[in-house]
Amino acid sequence: MYRRLDPDAAADHLDRLYRAALAFCRSREAAEDLVQETYARVLSRPRFLRGDDDLGYLLRVLRNTFVSQQRSARARPVYEDGHELDRIVDPAARDPQDVAESRLVYGAIAALAPDFRDAIVAVDVVGLRYREAARALGVREATVTTRLFRARQRVAETLQAESAPSGRFSTPAASLCS
């Protein structure tokens, strides 16, 4: 006989699920997120259970949620040099030449049209896969591929134009300094 999972009864198992999540994650914050995601999945639509084992069902959902999160994390790129945002936020710890190059690149990206900028930020800066970027931007995957190609071309052209000698230092004042 099937019965509907009572959302109020499911909340009674919060402490047990948290302890189980803590064993999976070994981090208080990650465990809290895992339990929250589990409850969001369970309460998003009506659930029908066999018997009276609410806790067993919730533990299975918790485990499956954890496994899904681990798979998603493995599918994302891993940066060997540390966290990408640390390198962007803390330019003082880097070589001044690298800081100048980063500013040029991010300036070139910021100057792009919004569609191209969104594509390059989603894939190259954030690290989303093409399919994930397409979903996030609400376009087809082929559109993301095309926009990304064109955005990279325009950034490269901008950087080449800025690094090319423009003759702007050939003024008489510049020749006096040499």
DRENPADO-914336 format. One record per atom (N, C-alpha, C, O): x, y, z. Coordinates in steps of 0.001 Angstrom, whole numbers, plus 500000, padded with zeros to 6 digits. Layout:
% residues N
XYZ ...
% end
This chain:
% residues 178
500846498820500000 500000500000500000 500891501244500000 501845501342500772 500569502163499143 501333503398499019 500662504503499827 499439504563499953 501506505369500366 501003506543501061 501859507733500663 503007507582500244 501290508898500800 501998510118500422 502936510548501551 502576510480502727 504140510990501185 505106511480502162 504597512801502737 504295513739501998 504509512858504033 504046514061504712 505232515006504901 506203514635505560 505182516214504343 506309517144504468 506638517486505922 507806517680506259 505635517561506779 505895517863508197 506621516706508876 507504516925509705 506251515486508528 506929514320509095 508357514221508567 509251513771509283 508575514632507340 509920514600506771 510847515553507524 512041515285507656 510306516653508013 511116517619508764 511567517062510102 512537517553510680 510880516045510603 511269515431511878 512616514717511782 513251514465512806 513052514396510598 514290513636510398 515476514534510047 516524514041509628 515322515815510212 516355516769509818 517690516502510505 518730516517509847 517682516260511808 518935516028512543 519656514775512060 520875514782511892 518920513723511841 519538512477511369 520122512652509968 521221512180509675 519378513329509122 519892513562507765 521135514445507806 522073514234507038 521145515421508688 522316516287508800 523537515475509240 524627515651508695 523361514601510208 524491513771510659 524983512856509539 526187512660509377 524056512301508772 524456511457507643 525182512290506587 526181511845506022 524685513483506324 525324514358505342 526712514775505815 527634514901505008 526860514986507100 528163515345507653 529161514212507457 530343514454507213 528687512985507564 529567511838507326 529977511762505847 531107511391505530 529062512112504958 529398512117503535 530380513235503194 531385513005502522 530084514441503659 530793515637503202 532007516007504043 532981516539503512 531968515741505324 533027516108506277 533241517605506367 534321518063506739 532223518358506031 532248519811506146 530853520256506561 529856519829505977 530789521109507565 529498521548508078 528694522270507000 527503522013506830 529344523165506281 528646523942505256 528159523063504109 527035523218503632 529002522149503674 528615521247502584 527479520323503025 526586520013502237 527514519884504286 526446519028504808 525119519781504854 524072519233504509 525172521024505277 523945521824505304 523389522008503893 522180521916503678 524265522263502947 523827522417501559 523228521125501013 522229521145500295 523851520004501364 523362518707500894 521972518413501449 521096517959500713 521763518665502723 520448518434503325 519411519362502699 518286518949502417 519793520602502488 518868521548501870 518493521101500455 517323521151500077 519473520671499685 519202520189498330 518315518945498363 517430518788497522 518551518067499329 517738516860499465 516283517221499725 515380516700499069 516055518119500687 514689518523500988 514055519256499812 512858519103499570 514822520038499087 514277520726497915 513808519714496866 512764519897496241 514581518660496683 514183517625495715 512947516877496180 512026516642495397 512925516505497452 511812515710497971 510524516516497982 509461515990497652 510608517774498354 509398518572498503 508961519251497211 507925519916497184 509733519093496143 509388519748494882 508151519146494220 507463519810493445 507880517891494532 506675517249493989 506210516172494971 506987515729495817 504952515750494864 504445514736495792 505203513418495661 505507512978494552 505500512802496777 506209511518496807 505300510480497455 504628510754498450 505294509287496873 504487508203497416 505416507085497852 506267506641497081 505252506627499097 506147505646499693 505398504363500002 504190504363500243 506149503269499989 505631501989500436 506004501824501894 507184501923502232 505072501584502745 505360501361504158 505566502660504916 505198503745504465 506178502503506106 506339503639507011 507771504117507126 508101504797508098 508625503796506192 510045504100506307 510397505443505668 511047505486504623 509967506540506298 510297507870505780 511802508124505825 512382508635504867 512419507767506928 513844508023507095 514671507256506065 515620507807505509 514333506020505808 515053505231504814 514968505865503437 515960505932502711 513783506328503083 513610506985501799 514430508264501730 515116508511500737 514365509079502778 515107510337502806 516616510097502756 517340510874502133 517093509052503393 518517508730503346 518944508307501937 520038508652501492 518086507562501238 518396507187499862 518463508425498966 519353508541498124 517522509343499152 517535510575498364 518782511391498705 519406511966497813 519147511444499979 520347512162500401 521585511577499735 522419512314499208 521703510273499758 522856509615499142 522891509859497640 523942510178497085 521742509708496980 521687509929495533 522020511384495175 522670511642494162 521578512316495995 521902513721495782 523398513945495925 524002514669495133 523995513323496934 525435513444497149 526207512874495954 527155513493495473 525803511713495487 526474511080494354 526340511959493109 527300512105492352 525176512536492893 524965513423491736 525856514651491821 526416515085490814 525990515211493012 526853516380493185 528313516021492924 529050516804492325 528729514844493369 530113514420493147 530389514216491659 531454514588491165 529434513628490952 529598513447489508 529708514790488804 530550514968487924 528862515731489188 528912517057488572 530244517739488861 530807518404487991 530744517577490078 532023518200490443 533172517596489646 534095518308489252 533123516293489405 534189515650488617 534152516074487161 535181516068486485 532973516442486671 532839516830485270 533353518248485014 533613518612483867 533500519035486052 533973520412485904 535489520443485834 536155519573486395 536036521430485156 537500521524485058 538129521830486412 537552522541487235 539311521286486624 540050521514487857 541269522357487516 542024522029486600 541453523423488241 542582524308488006 543686523948488985 543497523989490200 544833523598488441 545958523144489251 546612524274490043 547181524039491109 546532525493489527 547236526604490150 546446527248491279 546872528278491802 545346526696491663 544559527287492736 543251527834492196 542874527577491053 542587528569493015 541285529103492686 541421530278491719 542214531189491955 540661530257490648 540763531287489625 540451532679490175 541116533650489813 539450532780491040 539088534099491544 540187534691492417 540323535912492482 540961533866493079 542062534388493882 543071535097493000 543629536122493392 543307534569491831 544268535193490931 543719536493490359 544482537413490063 542409536574490203 541817537791489668 541731538861490750 542032540027490494 541325538475491953 541091539430493024 542381539939493639 542442541100494045 543408539120493722 544632539503494407 545773539726493417 546699538918493350 545715540805492655 546763541016491672 548096541415492291 549129541286491635 548107541897493531 549349542346494155 550322541195494365 551534541409494406 549807539982494499 550664538832494753 551279538290493469 552088537364493516 550909538848492333 551396538345491049 552410539288490452 552631540399490933 553001538821489417 553962539590488656 553245540776488003 552151540601487468 553828541969488032 553168543138487430 552836542949485948 551823543459485471 553673542227485228 553394541968483808 552114541144483668 551296541411482787 551938540136484542 550727539317484498 549490540147484821 548437539969484208 549620541050485780 548499541906486151 548100542786484968 546917542943484667 549100543353484305 548813544214483152 548136543421482035 547196543910481408 548607542204481786 548002541370480750 546568540985481122 545681540981480268 546348540664482391 544995540323482837 544048541495482645 542912541319482205 544512542676482971 543664543863482793 543328544073481329 542198544430480994 544293543856480461 544026544000479027 542996542979478551 542071543316477812 543164541737478979 542248540679478552 540841540951479079 539871540887478323 540728541256480377 539393541505480938 538779542779480368 537559542867480230 539595543749480040 539087544954479380 538552544642477994 537509545160477595 539271543787477251 538818543387475917 537518542590476007 536632542745475167 537407541742477019 536163540978477199 535018541913477552 533912541754477036 535264542883478419 534211543816478832 533729544672477666 532581545116477661 534584544908476687 534217545746475546 533388545002474496 532867545625473571 533263543706474624 532498542920473649 531009543221473740 530523543728474751 530300542904472676 528841542980472695 528316541982473730 528948540952473962 527180542269474350 526685541414475451 526576539927475112 526922539086475942 526105539585473915 525963538173473563 527313537462473534 527449536343474029 528302538121472950 529638537526472881 530287537495474262 530929536513474635 530112538572475011 530689538636476357 530111537541477247 530850536889477985 528797537335477185 528172536303478008 528722534917477676 528971534111478572 528907534647476394 529412533332475981 530837533099476477 531142532028477001 531706534087476316 533104533892476709 533251533847478233 534103533128478756 532427534610478935 532470534566480403 531981533209480896 532591532616481786 530887532716480326 530331531440480774 531298530285480558 531435529426481429 531968530251479413 532819529106479083 534255529298479567 534801528426480244 534868530425479227 536289530596479506 536590531126480901 537624530782481474 535718531947481456 535976532503482786 535371531624483869 536056531249484820 534088531291483730 533410530497484752 533749529018484630 533817528317485639 533965528530483401 534336527134483207 533185526202482917 533313524992483100 532053526737482465 530930525876482113 531227525137480819 531953525627479954 530652523951480705 530725523242479442 529762523903478467 528885524657478888 529907523637477184 529083524299476179 527598524056476435 526792524979476320 527234522834476776 525825522505477015 525296523277478218 524183523802478180 526090523348479289 525665524093480480 525538525579480175 524603526231480639 526466526113479402 526419527526479032 525180527809478186 524528528839478355 524865526903477286 523679527085476442 522419527135477290 521547527975477067 522325526235478263 521164526244479156 521113527531479964 520050528135480108 522242527947480484 522282529149481316 521941530402480513 521308531319481036 522352530446479266 522110531624478433 520793531552477666 520355532541477079 520170530387477675 518889530231476993 518999530194475483 518108530669474779 520099529627474978 520302529509473532 520718528071473209 520944527258474105 520813527777471907 521266526446471502 522768526323471701 523487527321471750 523228525091471814 524656524832472002 525465525323470804 526572525833470977 524938525179469613 525635525653468414 525791527171468446 526790527704467964 524811527862469010 524890529319469121 526015529713470066 526756530659469799 526140528984471173 527225529251472114 528573529032471438 529492529833471607 528690527956470677 529942527654469984 530320528774469024 531474529202468991 529363529245468252 529621530314467287 529990531615467993 530962532273467623 529215531984469007 529493533224469732 530848533162470421 531577534152470459 531180532007470960 532466531858471642 533616532003470657 534614532656470963 533488531404469479 534526531519468450 534728532980468057 535857533463467978 533626533671467814 533719535079467399 534235535961468535 535001536895468300 533817535666469753 534288536455470899 535785536284471088 536494537260471334 536269535065470978 537709534830471110 538481535547470004 539549536108470248 537942535526468796 538583536233467687 538682537722467984 539734538329467784 537594538309468459 537579539752468715 538499540125469864 539146541172469822 538567539287470890 539493539554471997 540926539484471481 541750540335471818 541227538478470667 542579538352470114 542927539542469232 544046540053469296 541979539993468406 542228541158467555 542467542411468391 543341543220468076 541691542565469450 541864543728470326 543227543700470986 543902544726471070 543632542537471453 544932542427472117 546080542639471135 547094543242471487 545927542150469910 546963542376468902 547063543850468544 548162544369468351 545929544525468455 545929545949468119 546592546772469225 547276547758468952 546381546356470476 546970547096471596 548457546825471742 549189547680472241 548917545659471320 550333545338471475 551162545750470260 552390545791470334 550500546054469141 551225546450467928 551803547849468119 551164548712468721 552999548068467609 553580549411467727 552751550390466910 552542550197465713 552289551422467559 551422552381466880 552140553655466508 551555554544465889 553383553753466874 554125554948466547 553801556107467469 554213557239467217 553077555835468519 552680556927469390 553838557426470253 553742558495470856 554946556653470319 556097557096471102 557168557741470229 558304557914470670 556821558091469017 557799558686468115 557723560213468129 558151560878467187 557184560739469187 557098562191469309 558458562750469666 559327562006470120 558668564049469471 559961564646469813 560300564480471292 561474564360471644 559289564472472162 559560564307473597 560118562935473870 560993562776474722 559623561933473155 560135560579473361 561571560463472884 562367559745473488 561909561158471814 563284561072471316 564257561801472238 565441561467472270 563780562781472982 564648563475473927 565031562577475093 566102562734475678 564151561630475432 564421560758476579 565398559655476240 565944559029477149 565640559395474973 566525558284474633 567958558683474505 568810557842474221 
% end
